Structures are given as structure tokens and as C-alpha cells.
Amino acid sequence: MRAFVCKDLSDDLSGAVLVEDWPEPDPGAGEVKVQVRAASLNFPDILMCQGKYQHKPDLPFVVGMELAGEVVACGEGVDAYRPGDRVCGGFTKTGAFADYAVLKAEGLRRIPDNFDFAQAAAYGAAYLTAYVALVRRGRLDAGETLLVHGASGGVGMAAVDVGRHLGAKVIATSSSDRKLELLSDYGADHVINIRNGFREKVKELTAGRGADVIYDSIGGDVFDESTRCIAFDGRLLVIGFMSGRIAEVKTNIPLIKGFSVVGVRAGEYGRRFPERGRENLDTIWRWAADGKMHPYIGERFSLPEIGLAIKKMMDRNFMGKLIIEP
């Protein structure tokens, strides 16, 4: 089978290549073999190929954390699924960018009837991150103001979608007017181009109060300026550091302004609190089945085109989720 395999770690991803004759996996006890119909590209996929992610799989490994497809075989002890079932798996760590993948049956979800394979592959990781961030860690209430940085990416658009569903006033930021236009159409109440700063605009939109919750996947200068436009008792959520600089904050700033800096690790949250973790997943997939969530598919690529998709992600030249369809 074909598979996108990381053989060596490298900053430019030269060690990751498409292999035409990678061994096709077979399911063991408690596992399910899935024909991959769609897989979602996530920034951690790139970091793993660079050796910069907290999870460091042994080399070589098939790249890809998140997929959707059809069951083709079940291992011993698997009674919940049968061939032909539409399933998806989020945060599989590796193995998604291939014609076939093997996953633990307990980690699978049935795809809602209203989702196609691409939507299902795009949904789990991004929306789980948004839910844990905004509900569990950020305690976002209806009527509060949510400021979403990096709002045009998959995780950012999920935060806009979830924030809107929770009844917040959503302010979305980007450095691209084209992306801001899409975000406005997608449901953001206000959009801000951050090329010339955003502090004063946020204060203007909140009558000087500032944002109650700030969802920051950018870090660096964006984090620094966010501390200047957050409301008293606000929650500044640290999602990631896409700017490349890990910001630092002097403790007198949150002391005087009365806000909290809150780290978000959605997967780890579920591992530390298993019951809450199950509740998180049950909730987001119930929302999906009820038609309340709208994952945005930016572009679709074939497996041989995966290099183009990765370049778009590394260049930040994309919107929503990038989907690989073998």
C-alpha cells in the first residue's frame, strides 16, 4: 500500500517521503483495520517529522494523527464494528496518511450521517481542543467576549464555531483581509486585521472592558499584546506557539489586571481526568450529530499531493482544515 513515511527527522521534512510498497497492516486483538477515505493534516504532524513534538514515535513511522474511513476487517474480540461501517479516529498519533490504517476499536467513533469522510476527519482534534479550552479551562459563558487568534486555521475556526454555539460574542483575528472576510461569513461577530495591532480595537468593541476569554495559538507578540486587552477576571488560553516564540509574562501584569494564564492540552486533559474526557468526546460528537457544528474544509489533496498540503500549512497559506484523500 501507499504511505507517507517519516524515515529521518529534519526541519525541512526531507526525511518524510511517499512510499509505494509499505507493508499493509493487519488488525490484532481489539483492533480494527480501516480503509482511509480522508485524513486531516495537523500542525503536530509536521512537528513530529521535525522531532519537535512531545510525542516522539520510533522511526520510521507513517505520518498522520486523524482519519476517517470504512472498516474492512476486525481483530479478535471486536464486536462493535463490522466491514463497511463508517468510522473515524482522532489523535491516533501516527498512521493516518496511508491507504489503510489499524486503530484500537475503543478509540473509534461512528461518523454522523450528516458528515462526509472529510468533515469527520477534520472534526475530532480541532473541536476537542476548542471544547476543552473554552468549556473546561476557559469557563466561557454566554454573553462573554471571546477573542480568537489564528482564527482562520482549523483549530481557530473550531473555536469560532464552538464559541458562537456557547453564546459568546466572537472576535476573530488574522493578518489577511481575505481570511477575515471568510471568518465574518463563517459567523464571527467582529473581525480584526492584526497587522497594525489589535489592542485598541478590542477595547473599542468591548466598551473598554477587554475580552473575557482569549484563545491564543500564536504566542509571541500576539500573546504580549493580548495581556493589554484582556478583561479583569479574564482567561488567556495558551493553545500553541505558531509564531515560533514562546512568550513570557511578568507576574505583576496578571496580578494588577486580575487575569489568569491557562494552559490547554486537550488530549492530556482527558488522560488525567478519564470521566471528563469521555464527557468531552460525547458532547462534541453529539453536537456534530445534531448539526450544531460546521467544520470548514479548506482544500482537499490526493496522497501524492501531500507535499503541497504540508507546504501550505508551513507557509500559513490555508484556511480551515487541509484534507488528504487517498
C-alpha positions as CSV (number, residue, x, y, z in Angstrom):
1,M,0.0,0.0,0.0
2,R,1.0,3.7,-0.3
3,A,2.0,5.5,2.9
4,F,3.6,8.8,3.8
5,V,6.5,7.7,5.9
6,C,8.9,9.7,8.1
7,K,12.3,7.9,7.9
8,D,14.5,10.6,9.3
9,L,13.8,13.8,11.4
10,S,14.6,17.1,9.6
11,D,13.4,20.7,9.9
12,D,12.6,20.8,6.1
13,L,10.7,17.4,6.3
14,S,13.1,16.0,3.7
15,G,13.1,12.8,5.7
16,A,9.4,12.2,5.1
17,V,8.5,10.6,1.8
18,L,5.7,8.8,0.0
19,V,6.4,5.0,-0.1
20,E,4.5,3.0,-2.7
21,D,5.1,-0.5,-1.2
22,W,4.7,0.0,2.6
23,P,3.5,-3.2,4.4
24,E,-0.3,-3.3,4.8
25,P,-1.2,-3.6,8.5
26,D,-3.4,-6.4,9.9
27,P,-5.6,-5.9,13.0
28,G,-4.7,-7.6,16.2
29,A,-7.0,-8.3,19.1
30,G,-9.2,-5.4,19.9
31,E,-8.2,-3.6,16.7
32,V,-9.9,-2.5,13.5
33,K,-8.5,-2.2,10.0
34,V,-9.8,0.9,8.2
35,Q,-9.6,1.8,4.5
36,V,-8.7,5.5,4.8
37,R,-11.0,7.8,2.9
38,A,-9.9,11.1,4.4
39,A,-7.2,12.2,6.8
40,S,-6.7,15.6,8.3
41,L,-3.3,17.4,8.3
42,N,-2.5,18.8,11.8
43,F,0.4,21.0,12.8
44,P,1.7,18.3,15.2
45,D,2.2,16.0,12.2
46,I,4.8,18.4,10.9
47,L,6.4,18.8,14.4
48,M,6.7,15.0,14.8
49,C,8.6,14.8,11.5
50,Q,10.9,17.5,12.8
51,G,11.3,15.8,16.2
52,K,9.8,18.9,18.0
53,Y,6.6,17.4,19.3
54,Q,6.1,15.9,22.8
55,H,5.2,12.6,21.3
56,K,8.2,11.1,19.5
57,P,7.4,7.9,17.7
58,D,10.1,5.4,16.7
59,L,11.5,5.8,13.2
60,P,10.3,5.0,10.6
61,F,6.6,5.8,11.1
62,V,3.6,6.5,9.0
63,V,2.6,10.2,9.5
64,G,-0.9,11.3,10.3
65,M,-2.9,11.7,13.5
66,E,-6.5,11.8,12.4
67,L,-8.6,9.9,9.8
68,A,-12.0,8.7,8.6
69,G,-12.8,5.7,6.5
70,E,-14.6,2.3,6.2
71,V,-14.0,-0.8,8.3
72,V,-12.5,-3.6,6.2
73,A,-11.6,-6.1,8.9
74,C,-11.9,-6.6,12.7
75,G,-9.5,-8.3,15.1
76,E,-10.3,-10.8,17.7
77,G,-12.8,-9.6,20.3
78,V,-14.2,-6.7,18.3
79,D,-18.0,-7.0,18.1
80,A,-19.0,-3.3,17.9
81,Y,-18.0,-2.9,14.3
82,R,-18.3,-4.8,11.0
83,P,-16.9,-4.3,7.5
84,G,-18.5,-1.3,5.7
85,D,-19.1,0.8,8.9
86,R,-18.1,4.4,8.5
87,V,-15.7,5.3,11.4
88,C,-13.2,8.0,12.4
89,G,-10.4,8.1,14.8
90,G,-8.8,11.3,16.3
91,F,-5.4,11.6,17.8
92,T,-4.2,8.1,16.6
93,K,-0.7,9.7,16.9
94,T,0.5,8.1,13.6
95,G,-0.7,6.0,10.7
96,A,-3.4,8.2,9.0
97,F,-1.6,9.1,5.7
98,A,-1.9,5.8,4.1
99,D,-4.3,3.6,2.1
100,Y,-5.0,1.5,5.2
101,A,-4.6,2.0,9.0
102,V,-5.1,-0.1,12.1
103,L,-6.7,1.5,15.1
104,K,-7.9,0.3,18.5
105,A,-11.6,-0.3,18.4
106,E,-12.2,1.6,21.7
107,G,-10.8,4.8,20.1
108,L,-13.1,4.8,17.1
109,R,-16.3,6.8,16.6
110,R,-19.1,6.2,14.2
111,I,-19.4,9.0,11.6
112,P,-22.7,11.0,12.0
113,D,-25.0,10.6,9.0
114,N,-24.7,14.4,8.3
115,F,-20.9,14.3,7.9
116,D,-18.9,13.1,4.9
117,F,-15.5,11.5,5.4
118,A,-13.6,14.8,5.1
119,Q,-15.7,16.5,7.7
120,A,-15.3,13.6,10.1
121,A,-11.5,13.6,9.6
122,A,-11.4,17.3,10.2
123,Y,-13.6,17.3,13.3
124,G,-12.2,15.4,16.3
125,A,-8.9,17.0,17.2
126,A,-9.8,20.6,16.4
127,Y,-13.2,20.6,18.2
128,L,-11.9,18.6,21.2
129,T,-9.2,21.3,21.6
130,A,-11.8,24.1,21.3
131,Y,-14.2,22.4,23.8
132,V,-11.6,21.7,26.4
133,A,-10.2,25.2,26.0
134,L,-13.4,27.1,26.1
135,V,-15.6,25.0,28.4
136,R,-13.2,23.1,30.7
137,R,-10.3,25.6,31.0
138,G,-11.8,28.9,29.9
139,R,-15.2,28.6,31.5
140,L,-16.7,30.7,28.7
141,D,-20.2,31.9,29.5
142,A,-23.0,33.1,27.2
143,G,-22.7,36.9,26.7
144,E,-19.0,37.0,27.3
145,T,-16.5,38.2,24.7
146,L,-14.2,35.6,23.1
147,L,-11.1,36.8,21.2
148,V,-9.8,34.1,18.8
149,H,-6.3,34.5,17.4
150,G,-5.2,32.5,14.4
151,A,-8.9,32.2,13.7
152,S,-8.6,31.0,10.1
153,G,-6.9,27.7,10.8
154,G,-8.6,24.5,11.7
155,V,-8.3,24.9,15.4
156,G,-9.2,28.6,15.3
157,M,-12.3,28.1,13.2
158,A,-13.4,25.4,15.6
159,A,-13.1,27.9,18.4
160,V,-15.2,30.4,16.5
161,D,-17.8,27.7,15.9
162,V,-17.9,26.5,19.5
163,G,-17.8,30.0,20.9
164,R,-20.7,31.0,18.8
165,H,-22.7,27.9,19.9
166,L,-22.0,28.8,23.5
167,G,-23.5,32.2,23.1
168,A,-20.3,34.3,23.2
169,K,-19.6,37.4,21.2
170,V,-16.8,36.2,19.0
171,I,-13.9,38.5,17.7
172,A,-11.7,36.7,15.2
173,T,-8.3,37.9,14.2
174,S,-6.0,37.3,11.2
175,S,-3.4,39.2,9.2
176,S,-5.3,38.6,5.9
177,D,-8.3,40.5,4.8
178,R,-9.3,37.6,2.6
179,K,-9.4,35.3,5.6
180,L,-11.2,37.8,7.7
181,E,-13.9,38.0,5.1
182,L,-14.4,34.3,5.3
183,L,-14.5,34.4,9.1
184,S,-17.2,37.0,9.0
185,D,-19.2,34.8,6.7
186,Y,-18.5,31.9,9.0
187,G,-20.2,33.6,11.9
188,A,-17.6,35.8,13.8
189,D,-19.4,38.9,15.2
190,H,-16.3,41.1,14.6
191,V,-13.0,40.6,12.7
192,I,-9.7,42.4,13.2
193,N,-6.6,42.5,11.0
194,I,-3.7,42.3,13.4
195,R,-1.0,43.7,11.1
196,N,-1.3,47.1,12.8
197,G,-2.1,45.8,16.3
198,F,-5.5,44.8,17.9
199,R,-5.4,46.1,21.4
200,E,-7.3,49.3,20.9
201,K,-9.8,47.7,18.5
202,V,-10.7,45.0,21.1
203,K,-11.2,47.7,23.7
204,E,-13.4,49.7,21.4
205,L,-15.5,46.6,20.7
206,T,-15.9,45.9,24.4
207,A,-16.5,49.4,25.6
208,G,-13.1,49.5,27.2
209,R,-13.5,46.3,29.2
210,G,-11.4,43.9,27.1
211,A,-12.0,40.3,26.1
212,D,-13.2,37.8,28.8
213,V,-11.5,34.8,27.1
214,I,-8.6,34.9,24.7
215,Y,-7.8,31.8,22.6
216,D,-4.2,32.1,21.6
217,S,-2.5,29.6,19.3
218,I,0.1,32.1,18.0
219,G,2.1,33.2,21.1
220,G,5.0,35.7,20.8
221,D,3.9,39.3,20.1
222,V,0.3,38.3,19.9
223,F,0.4,36.9,23.4
224,D,2.1,40.1,24.7
225,E,-0.5,42.4,23.2
226,S,-3.3,40.1,24.4
227,T,-2.3,40.8,28.0
228,R,-3.1,44.5,27.3
229,C,-6.7,43.9,26.1
230,I,-8.0,41.2,28.5
231,A,-10.8,41.9,30.9
232,F,-10.5,41.7,34.7
233,D,-11.0,38.1,35.7
234,G,-10.2,37.2,32.1
235,R,-8.7,33.9,31.0
236,L,-5.8,33.9,28.5
237,L,-5.7,30.4,27.0
238,V,-2.4,29.1,25.7
239,I,-3.1,26.8,22.8
240,G,0.3,26.9,21.0
241,F,3.2,28.9,19.6
242,M,2.7,29.1,15.9
243,S,4.7,32.4,15.8
244,G,7.8,30.4,16.9
245,R,8.4,32.5,20.0
246,I,7.3,31.3,23.4
247,A,6.1,34.4,25.2
248,E,6.9,35.4,28.8
249,V,4.8,37.5,31.1
250,K,5.9,39.4,34.1
251,T,3.7,38.3,37.0
252,N,2.8,41.9,38.0
253,I,0.7,42.2,34.8
254,P,-1.8,39.3,35.7
255,L,-1.7,40.5,39.3
256,I,-2.7,44.1,38.6
257,K,-5.2,43.2,35.8
258,G,-6.6,40.2,37.6
259,F,-6.5,37.7,34.7
260,S,-5.3,34.1,34.5
261,V,-2.9,32.5,32.0
262,V,-4.3,29.0,31.4
263,G,-2.5,26.1,29.5
264,V,-4.6,23.9,27.3
265,R,-3.7,20.3,26.4
266,A,-6.9,18.6,25.3
267,G,-5.6,15.1,25.0
268,E,-3.7,15.2,28.3
269,Y,-6.8,16.6,30.0
270,G,-8.8,13.5,29.0
271,R,-6.0,11.2,30.2
272,R,-5.7,12.9,33.6
273,F,-9.5,13.0,34.0
274,P,-10.9,10.0,32.1
275,E,-14.5,10.5,33.0
276,R,-14.4,14.1,31.9
277,G,-12.5,13.1,28.8
278,R,-15.3,10.7,27.8
279,E,-17.8,13.5,28.6
280,N,-15.9,15.9,26.3
281,L,-15.9,13.5,23.4
282,D,-19.5,12.5,23.9
283,T,-20.5,16.2,23.9
284,I,-18.7,17.3,20.8
285,W,-19.9,14.3,18.8
286,R,-23.5,14.8,20.0
287,W,-23.2,18.4,18.8
288,A,-22.0,17.1,15.4
289,A,-24.8,14.6,15.1
290,D,-27.3,17.3,16.0
291,G,-26.0,19.5,13.2
292,K,-24.7,22.2,15.5
293,M,-21.1,22.2,14.4
294,H,-19.7,23.1,11.0
295,P,-16.1,22.0,10.3
296,Y,-14.6,24.0,7.5
297,I,-12.7,22.1,4.8
298,G,-10.2,24.5,3.1
299,E,-8.7,22.2,0.5
300,R,-8.6,18.6,-0.4
301,F,-5.4,16.8,-1.7
302,S,-4.7,13.3,-3.0
303,L,-2.0,11.3,-1.2
304,P,0.7,12.1,-3.8
305,E,-0.1,15.8,-3.3
306,I,0.6,15.7,0.4
307,G,3.8,17.7,0.0
308,L,1.8,20.6,-1.4
309,A,-0.6,20.4,1.6
310,I,2.3,20.4,4.0
311,K,3.9,23.4,2.3
312,K,0.6,25.3,2.5
313,M,0.5,24.6,6.3
314,M,4.1,25.6,6.9
315,D,3.6,28.8,4.9
316,R,0.3,29.5,6.7
317,N,-1.3,29.7,3.2
318,F,-4.5,27.9,4.0
319,M,-7.9,28.2,5.8
320,G,-9.8,25.7,7.8
321,K,-8.6,22.1,7.6
322,L,-6.4,20.6,4.9
323,I,-7.7,17.1,4.0
324,I,-5.8,14.2,2.4
325,E,-8.0,11.8,0.4
326,P,-6.0,8.7,-0.6
